[in-house]
Amino acid sequence: MNLLDAAAIFAAGVAAGSINTVVGSGSLITFPTMLALGYPPVVANISNNIGLVPGGVTGAYGYREELKGQRSRLVRLASASFLGAVIGGLLLLGLPAEAFNVIVIALIIIALVLVVVQPRLQRWMMRRREGEHHPHGGPVLWAGVLFAGMYGGYFGAAQGIILIALLGIMLDDDLQRINAGKNVLSAVVNGTAALLFTLMWLFADTKVSWLAVLMIAAGSTCGGLIGARVGRRIPPLVLRGVIVAVGVAAIVNLLLA
């Protein structure tokens, strides 16, 4: 890696850390950057996942005010994120990447539709669940977070959009608090997958570019803090618009890849 490549990967890490904290899909900046610099797809995907972990931590820390009162809910949902990330990471290591491309695009489209209709769908679900009390979203949300964790463990881009859609529909809470919870669950997924990939590098000769990991980690750490400062000031309607815009860009990016 030369100095110019390192600078490009660092800058991509800053942008990805910021976008992940506000919305998600930051991997659609770092992953294509690494591909453009000549890294094999699986190496780029794994190295990117590990490098974005510090950005997830700083992003969650930046939303610490919005996380107050959510501990029990997030502990419950984090178990689904952890299990899903393990399954998704194993799928990445065991299946050809081409098999998942169509599914990735379909998932992003579904997530964007859910984000757009989320307020109306949430009101409808709350009316149907009158008299029931599911502060954690119930088993349906747990299963949805498990599925999002599988997706994130396999290919992390847009898992934030999927999580915001799920949490926003199933929980009666403010969008900024939901975004804070999304950051924690995304960090659990990325951290779990990163640990799995590191173990596979140690014991199964899985390829990782640790210089790229270092550059992405440094950039995403800064980006996570930047994204938290910006994202917490965005009104819900604007934030929803940003989510849709990033999701559409993600679909275009994948179709052109």
N, C-alpha and C positions, 0 to 999 in steps of 0.2 A: 504494500500500500504506500503510495507516494503522498506528499503533503497535500496536494490538490484533492486527491480522493478522500483523504482524512477530513479535510475541511468540508467537502460536500456531504459526507456521511454525518458529520457533527451538525451541520445546518439542518439536514433532514431530520435528525433526532430532535432538535429544538422545536421544529414545526410539528413533528408527530406528537411530542409530549404535550404541546399546547392544545392541539386539536383533540387528542385523546381525553384530556381533562374536561374540555368544553362539550364535546360530542362523542367522539370515538372515530375510528377509521384512520388514525394516524399512520397505521402500517401501510396505507396506500401511498404514503410519501416515502418512507424509509425502504420498503420492500422494492418498489420499482427503481429507486436510486441505486440499490445494491445490484439489481439485475443489469442496469445500464453500465455499471462499472465492471461487469463480467463475472459476478458471483453466480454459481449454480443456484437454481431456484430453492431447493431444499436447504442448502447451506444458508442462503439469504433469509429464508423464512425462520429457521431456527435461531440464527444469530440476531435477527431483528427482535424476535420474541424475548430473548434473554436481555438484550440491551434496553428494552422499553420498561423493564420492571422498576428501576429507580424512578422513572417518570410517573409511573402509576402511584408509587408511594408518596411522592411530593405533591401530586395532584390531589390525592385523598387528604393529605395533611392540610392543603390549602382550603379544603371544604370542611374543616373540623367544626366550625360553628353549626353548619347545616347537619352535621352528623349527630349532634346531641339528641339523646332520646331514641336512637335507632339501634343501640347495641344488640338487644335481644333479637330483633328482626334480622339484622345482618349476620349474626352468628349462625342463626338457623339457615339462612340462604347461602352463607359461605360454604356450608357443608356440601350443598349441591354444586356450587362453583368448583370446589376442590375435586369432587368425584368426576364431574364433567370434563375438567381440564386433563385429568389423567387419561380418560378414555380418548379424548380428542388428540392428545399428544401421541398416544400409542397408534391411533389411526394414521397420523401424519407419517410416523416412522414405518408403518406397515403397508400403506396403500399408495398407488401412483397419484401424483398431484392432479393429473388431468381428470381423474374421476370426480373430483369435487368442484371443478370450475363452474359448471352449470348450477350446482346446488348453491354455491356462494352467491351468485347473482340473484337467484330466486329468493334466497333468504333476505338479502338486502332490500329487494323490492317489497317483500311482505312486511319487513320492519318499517319501511317508510310509509306504507299504507296505514299501518297500525299507529305510527306517530301522528299522522294527519288526522285520523278519526279518533284519536285517544280521548279527547275531552267528552265527546258525545257517547262513545262506547263505555267510558268510565261511569258516566251518569246512569246509563242503562243498566250496567252491572250492579251498581250500588242500589238501584231500585229493586232489582231482582233479589238482592241479598239482604234486604231489610229484615232486621231481627237476627241476622247472623253476625258474628263478630270474628273477623279474621285479620288481626293486626299484622300478621306476617304474610298475608295473601293466600294462605291455605295451601293444600297439596298441589293445586294446579300451578300456582306460581313457582313452587319449589321444583316441580317437574320442568317448567319452562326455563328456569335458571340453570337447571342441570343440562338441558339441551343447548342453551347459550354457552355454557362452559365447554361442552364438547366442541362446538363450533370455534370458540376462542382458542382452545387448545390445539386445534388443527390449523386454523388460519385466523389470526386475531382481528383482522380488519373488519370494522362495522359491528363487532360484538357489543360495543357501547350503544349503538343505535338500537340493536335488538333488546338489550337490557332496559334502556329507557322506555321503549315501547311496552315491554312486559310489566315493569314496575309501575309505569304511569297508568296502565289500564287496571291493574289488580289492586293497587293501593290508593287509598284516599289521602293524598298528601300533596304538598307543594312541589312543583317541578324542580326547583333548585335542590330541595332535600332529596328528591328522587335521583337527581344527577349526582349528588354526593354519594348516595348509596351505590349507584352505578360505578363510580370510581373505585370504591372499596372492592366490590365484587370483581371488577375487571382486573384489579391488582392481584386478587387471590388467584384468578385464572392464569394470568401471565406468570406469576411467581411459581405456581405449581408446575406449569408446563416447563418453565425455565429450569426448575430443579430436576424434572424428569430428563430433559435434554442434556443437562450437565452430567447426570449419572450415566446416561447412555454414551456420552463422549468419553467418560472415564473407563467404562467397562465394555462398551460394544463398538468402539471405533466410529461413532457418529461424528460427522464433520461439523466443526464450528470455527468461524473466523473470530478469534478473540480480540483482535485489533478493531474489527468492525463493532463488536459488542461494546468495547470501551468507548468508542466515539459516539455510538448511539446512546449509551448510558449517560455519558456526560451531557450530551445535548438534551436528552429527554428529561433529565433532572431539572435543568433550567426551564425547559418548556412546560413541565408540570406546574411549577410555581407561577409562571407567566399566565398559563391557561386558567388557573384558579382565580387569579386577580381579575382577569377579564370576564370569565364565565359567570362569576357570582353577581356581576352587575348587569347581566343581560336579562331583560323582561321575558316572561314565559313565552309570549307569542313570537318574539324575535328569536329566542333560543330554538323554538320548534322550527322556524324557518331556516335557521342555520343547519339544524339536523337534516332537514330535507335536502338542502343544497349540497351538503357534504355527501349525503347518501347517493344523490344523482351523479355527482362527480365520481364516486366510487364505482358505480355501475359502468359509466363511460370508460373509466380507466381499465376495468377488467375486460370489457368488450374489445378494447383496442390493444390489450396486452398480447 
